[in-house]
Amino acid sequence: MSQPPQTVLRAGDLRVLLERLVDAFDAHRDEIDALNVFPVPDGDTGTNLLHTARTALDEIRLRRPADEMLPATLVRGALLGARGNSGVILSQVLRGFADTV
């Protein structure tokens, strides 16, 4: 018998989600860098996304916030670590996500 889907996102789940995001950006950074062709082919979108996500994760690990402060800490780390337009956009996506959870 299958269990119903979880309806609560716990702080530990959010940490794991961010760790997996960092791992995915790390694994596909070169591919994402190669896709960057508009408006200027600067070739660093994957690198910027990875740096932004990694800085958010580092902020959480460094500050070790209480569970209720984890989303705000995630947002702060992402914004402070944002590189380039793609990093700023990712930080805003993470902010919208954090505001929802």
PyMOL commands that place a pseudoatom at each C-alpha (Angstrom):
pseudoatom trace, name=CA, resn=MET, resi=1, chain=A, elem=C, hetatm=0, pos=[0.000, 0.000, 0.000]
pseudoatom trace, name=CA, resn=SER, resi=2, chain=A, elem=C, hetatm=0, pos=[1.452, 3.363, -0.968]
pseudoatom trace, name=CA, resn=GLN, resi=3, chain=A, elem=C, hetatm=0, pos=[1.596, 6.273, 1.419]
pseudoatom trace, name=CA, resn=PRO, resi=4, chain=A, elem=C, hetatm=0, pos=[0.043, 9.648, 0.595]
pseudoatom trace, name=CA, resn=PRO, resi=5, chain=A, elem=C, hetatm=0, pos=[2.512, 12.313, -0.535]
pseudoatom trace, name=CA, resn=GLN, resi=6, chain=A, elem=C, hetatm=0, pos=[4.146, 14.398, 2.156]
pseudoatom trace, name=CA, resn=THR, resi=7, chain=A, elem=C, hetatm=0, pos=[2.477, 17.792, 2.478]
pseudoatom trace, name=CA, resn=VAL, resi=8, chain=A, elem=C, hetatm=0, pos=[5.012, 19.394, 4.817]
pseudoatom trace, name=CA, resn=LEU, resi=9, chain=A, elem=C, hetatm=0, pos=[8.495, 20.459, 3.785]
pseudoatom trace, name=CA, resn=ARG, resi=10, chain=A, elem=C, hetatm=0, pos=[10.767, 20.124, 6.776]
pseudoatom trace, name=CA, resn=ALA, resi=11, chain=A, elem=C, hetatm=0, pos=[14.007, 22.070, 7.267]
pseudoatom trace, name=CA, resn=GLY, resi=12, chain=A, elem=C, hetatm=0, pos=[16.059, 18.928, 6.681]
pseudoatom trace, name=CA, resn=ASP, resi=13, chain=A, elem=C, hetatm=0, pos=[14.229, 18.371, 3.397]
pseudoatom trace, name=CA, resn=LEU, resi=14, chain=A, elem=C, hetatm=0, pos=[15.061, 21.916, 2.321]
pseudoatom trace, name=CA, resn=ARG, resi=15, chain=A, elem=C, hetatm=0, pos=[18.746, 21.332, 3.076]
pseudoatom trace, name=CA, resn=VAL, resi=16, chain=A, elem=C, hetatm=0, pos=[18.737, 18.113, 1.052]
pseudoatom trace, name=CA, resn=LEU, resi=17, chain=A, elem=C, hetatm=0, pos=[16.966, 19.867, -1.814]
pseudoatom trace, name=CA, resn=LEU, resi=18, chain=A, elem=C, hetatm=0, pos=[19.610, 22.583, -1.874]
pseudoatom trace, name=CA, resn=GLU, resi=19, chain=A, elem=C, hetatm=0, pos=[22.440, 20.023, -1.668]
pseudoatom trace, name=CA, resn=ARG, resi=20, chain=A, elem=C, hetatm=0, pos=[20.968, 18.207, -4.661]
pseudoatom trace, name=CA, resn=LEU, resi=21, chain=A, elem=C, hetatm=0, pos=[20.611, 21.478, -6.560]
pseudoatom trace, name=CA, resn=VAL, resi=22, chain=A, elem=C, hetatm=0, pos=[24.302, 22.240, -5.960]
pseudoatom trace, name=CA, resn=ASP, resi=23, chain=A, elem=C, hetatm=0, pos=[25.244, 18.707, -7.053]
pseudoatom trace, name=CA, resn=ALA, resi=24, chain=A, elem=C, hetatm=0, pos=[23.169, 19.035, -10.226]
pseudoatom trace, name=CA, resn=PHE, resi=25, chain=A, elem=C, hetatm=0, pos=[24.673, 22.404, -11.143]
pseudoatom trace, name=CA, resn=ASP, resi=26, chain=A, elem=C, hetatm=0, pos=[28.132, 21.006, -10.454]
pseudoatom trace, name=CA, resn=ALA, resi=27, chain=A, elem=C, hetatm=0, pos=[27.518, 17.952, -12.633]
pseudoatom trace, name=CA, resn=HIS, resi=28, chain=A, elem=C, hetatm=0, pos=[26.088, 19.980, -15.535]
pseudoatom trace, name=CA, resn=ARG, resi=29, chain=A, elem=C, hetatm=0, pos=[27.985, 23.259, -15.250]
pseudoatom trace, name=CA, resn=ASP, resi=30, chain=A, elem=C, hetatm=0, pos=[29.917, 22.827, -18.496]
pseudoatom trace, name=CA, resn=GLU, resi=31, chain=A, elem=C, hetatm=0, pos=[26.772, 21.895, -20.418]
pseudoatom trace, name=CA, resn=ILE, resi=32, chain=A, elem=C, hetatm=0, pos=[24.930, 24.937, -19.082]
pseudoatom trace, name=CA, resn=ASP, resi=33, chain=A, elem=C, hetatm=0, pos=[27.918, 27.176, -19.812]
pseudoatom trace, name=CA, resn=ALA, resi=34, chain=A, elem=C, hetatm=0, pos=[27.882, 25.919, -23.410]
pseudoatom trace, name=CA, resn=LEU, resi=35, chain=A, elem=C, hetatm=0, pos=[24.171, 26.736, -23.816]
pseudoatom trace, name=CA, resn=ASN, resi=36, chain=A, elem=C, hetatm=0, pos=[24.651, 30.400, -22.959]
pseudoatom trace, name=CA, resn=VAL, resi=37, chain=A, elem=C, hetatm=0, pos=[24.326, 32.239, -26.285]
pseudoatom trace, name=CA, resn=PHE, resi=38, chain=A, elem=C, hetatm=0, pos=[21.929, 35.138, -25.692]
pseudoatom trace, name=CA, resn=PRO, resi=39, chain=A, elem=C, hetatm=0, pos=[22.372, 38.057, -25.565]
pseudoatom trace, name=CA, resn=VAL, resi=40, chain=A, elem=C, hetatm=0, pos=[26.145, 37.708, -25.176]
pseudoatom trace, name=CA, resn=PRO, resi=41, chain=A, elem=C, hetatm=0, pos=[27.843, 34.303, -25.266]
pseudoatom trace, name=CA, resn=ASP, resi=42, chain=A, elem=C, hetatm=0, pos=[29.880, 34.787, -22.098]
pseudoatom trace, name=CA, resn=GLY, resi=43, chain=A, elem=C, hetatm=0, pos=[29.841, 31.070, -21.303]
pseudoatom trace, name=CA, resn=ASP, resi=44, chain=A, elem=C, hetatm=0, pos=[29.535, 31.307, -17.526]
pseudoatom trace, name=CA, resn=THR, resi=45, chain=A, elem=C, hetatm=0, pos=[25.853, 30.747, -16.768]
pseudoatom trace, name=CA, resn=GLY, resi=46, chain=A, elem=C, hetatm=0, pos=[26.411, 27.287, -15.294]
pseudoatom trace, name=CA, resn=THR, resi=47, chain=A, elem=C, hetatm=0, pos=[29.323, 28.543, -13.238]
pseudoatom trace, name=CA, resn=ASN, resi=48, chain=A, elem=C, hetatm=0, pos=[27.250, 31.469, -11.945]
pseudoatom trace, name=CA, resn=LEU, resi=49, chain=A, elem=C, hetatm=0, pos=[24.303, 29.228, -11.042]
pseudoatom trace, name=CA, resn=LEU, resi=50, chain=A, elem=C, hetatm=0, pos=[26.615, 26.824, -9.216]
pseudoatom trace, name=CA, resn=HIS, resi=51, chain=A, elem=C, hetatm=0, pos=[28.331, 29.621, -7.291]
pseudoatom trace, name=CA, resn=THR, resi=52, chain=A, elem=C, hetatm=0, pos=[25.007, 31.155, -6.270]
pseudoatom trace, name=CA, resn=ALA, resi=53, chain=A, elem=C, hetatm=0, pos=[23.508, 27.865, -5.063]
pseudoatom trace, name=CA, resn=ARG, resi=54, chain=A, elem=C, hetatm=0, pos=[26.732, 26.831, -3.329]
pseudoatom trace, name=CA, resn=THR, resi=55, chain=A, elem=C, hetatm=0, pos=[26.945, 30.159, -1.480]
pseudoatom trace, name=CA, resn=ALA, resi=56, chain=A, elem=C, hetatm=0, pos=[23.350, 29.724, -0.268]
pseudoatom trace, name=CA, resn=LEU, resi=57, chain=A, elem=C, hetatm=0, pos=[24.205, 26.244, 1.008]
pseudoatom trace, name=CA, resn=ASP, resi=58, chain=A, elem=C, hetatm=0, pos=[27.407, 27.522, 2.645]
pseudoatom trace, name=CA, resn=GLU, resi=59, chain=A, elem=C, hetatm=0, pos=[25.394, 30.252, 4.396]
pseudoatom trace, name=CA, resn=ILE, resi=60, chain=A, elem=C, hetatm=0, pos=[23.064, 27.629, 5.852]
pseudoatom trace, name=CA, resn=ARG, resi=61, chain=A, elem=C, hetatm=0, pos=[25.957, 25.443, 6.956]
pseudoatom trace, name=CA, resn=LEU, resi=62, chain=A, elem=C, hetatm=0, pos=[27.863, 28.369, 8.470]
pseudoatom trace, name=CA, resn=ARG, resi=63, chain=A, elem=C, hetatm=0, pos=[24.976, 29.996, 10.334]
pseudoatom trace, name=CA, resn=ARG, resi=64, chain=A, elem=C, hetatm=0, pos=[23.143, 26.788, 11.291]
pseudoatom trace, name=CA, resn=PRO, resi=65, chain=A, elem=C, hetatm=0, pos=[19.836, 28.636, 11.587]
pseudoatom trace, name=CA, resn=ALA, resi=66, chain=A, elem=C, hetatm=0, pos=[16.862, 27.457, 13.577]
pseudoatom trace, name=CA, resn=ASP, resi=67, chain=A, elem=C, hetatm=0, pos=[14.440, 25.581, 11.337]
pseudoatom trace, name=CA, resn=GLU, resi=68, chain=A, elem=C, hetatm=0, pos=[12.048, 28.513, 11.051]
pseudoatom trace, name=CA, resn=MET, resi=69, chain=A, elem=C, hetatm=0, pos=[14.903, 30.799, 9.896]
pseudoatom trace, name=CA, resn=LEU, resi=70, chain=A, elem=C, hetatm=0, pos=[16.242, 28.402, 7.262]
pseudoatom trace, name=CA, resn=PRO, resi=71, chain=A, elem=C, hetatm=0, pos=[14.286, 29.851, 4.297]
pseudoatom trace, name=CA, resn=ALA, resi=72, chain=A, elem=C, hetatm=0, pos=[15.417, 33.407, 5.120]
pseudoatom trace, name=CA, resn=THR, resi=73, chain=A, elem=C, hetatm=0, pos=[19.015, 32.234, 5.487]
pseudoatom trace, name=CA, resn=LEU, resi=74, chain=A, elem=C, hetatm=0, pos=[18.787, 30.447, 2.138]
pseudoatom trace, name=CA, resn=VAL, resi=75, chain=A, elem=C, hetatm=0, pos=[17.559, 33.630, 0.459]
pseudoatom trace, name=CA, resn=ARG, resi=76, chain=A, elem=C, hetatm=0, pos=[20.257, 35.766, 2.083]
pseudoatom trace, name=CA, resn=GLY, resi=77, chain=A, elem=C, hetatm=0, pos=[23.025, 33.391, 1.009]
pseudoatom trace, name=CA, resn=ALA, resi=78, chain=A, elem=C, hetatm=0, pos=[21.742, 33.159, -2.542]
pseudoatom trace, name=CA, resn=LEU, resi=79, chain=A, elem=C, hetatm=0, pos=[21.412, 36.916, -2.957]
pseudoatom trace, name=CA, resn=LEU, resi=80, chain=A, elem=C, hetatm=0, pos=[24.824, 37.667, -1.445]
pseudoatom trace, name=CA, resn=GLY, resi=81, chain=A, elem=C, hetatm=0, pos=[26.442, 34.970, -3.566]
pseudoatom trace, name=CA, resn=ALA, resi=82, chain=A, elem=C, hetatm=0, pos=[24.639, 35.776, -6.807]
pseudoatom trace, name=CA, resn=ARG, resi=83, chain=A, elem=C, hetatm=0, pos=[26.922, 36.117, -9.804]
pseudoatom trace, name=CA, resn=GLY, resi=84, chain=A, elem=C, hetatm=0, pos=[25.763, 37.519, -13.098]
pseudoatom trace, name=CA, resn=ASN, resi=85, chain=A, elem=C, hetatm=0, pos=[22.191, 37.778, -14.293]
pseudoatom trace, name=CA, resn=SER, resi=86, chain=A, elem=C, hetatm=0, pos=[21.615, 34.049, -13.976]
pseudoatom trace, name=CA, resn=GLY, resi=87, chain=A, elem=C, hetatm=0, pos=[22.706, 34.075, -10.331]
pseudoatom trace, name=CA, resn=VAL, resi=88, chain=A, elem=C, hetatm=0, pos=[20.419, 36.989, -9.514]
pseudoatom trace, name=CA, resn=ILE, resi=89, chain=A, elem=C, hetatm=0, pos=[17.530, 35.265, -11.275]
pseudoatom trace, name=CA, resn=LEU, resi=90, chain=A, elem=C, hetatm=0, pos=[18.213, 32.047, -9.341]
pseudoatom trace, name=CA, resn=SER, resi=91, chain=A, elem=C, hetatm=0, pos=[18.308, 33.987, -6.075]
pseudoatom trace, name=CA, resn=GLN, resi=92, chain=A, elem=C, hetatm=0, pos=[14.885, 35.448, -6.886]
pseudoatom trace, name=CA, resn=VAL, resi=93, chain=A, elem=C, hetatm=0, pos=[13.481, 32.013, -7.777]
pseudoatom trace, name=CA, resn=LEU, resi=94, chain=A, elem=C, hetatm=0, pos=[14.780, 30.719, -4.444]
pseudoatom trace, name=CA, resn=ARG, resi=95, chain=A, elem=C, hetatm=0, pos=[13.226, 33.722, -2.706]
pseudoatom trace, name=CA, resn=GLY, resi=96, chain=A, elem=C, hetatm=0, pos=[9.826, 32.974, -4.225]
pseudoatom trace, name=CA, resn=PHE, resi=97, chain=A, elem=C, hetatm=0, pos=[10.196, 29.340, -3.200]
pseudoatom trace, name=CA, resn=ALA, resi=98, chain=A, elem=C, hetatm=0, pos=[11.261, 30.268, 0.340]
pseudoatom trace, name=CA, resn=ASP, resi=99, chain=A, elem=C, hetatm=0, pos=[8.381, 32.749, 0.684]
pseudoatom trace, name=CA, resn=THR, resi=100, chain=A, elem=C, hetatm=0, pos=[5.988, 29.954, -0.240]
pseudoatom trace, name=CA, resn=VAL, resi=101, chain=A, elem=C, hetatm=0, pos=[7.371, 27.379, 2.186]
for i in range(1, 101): cmd.bond("trace and resi %d" % i, "trace and resi %d" % (i + 1))
show_as sticks, trace
zoom trace
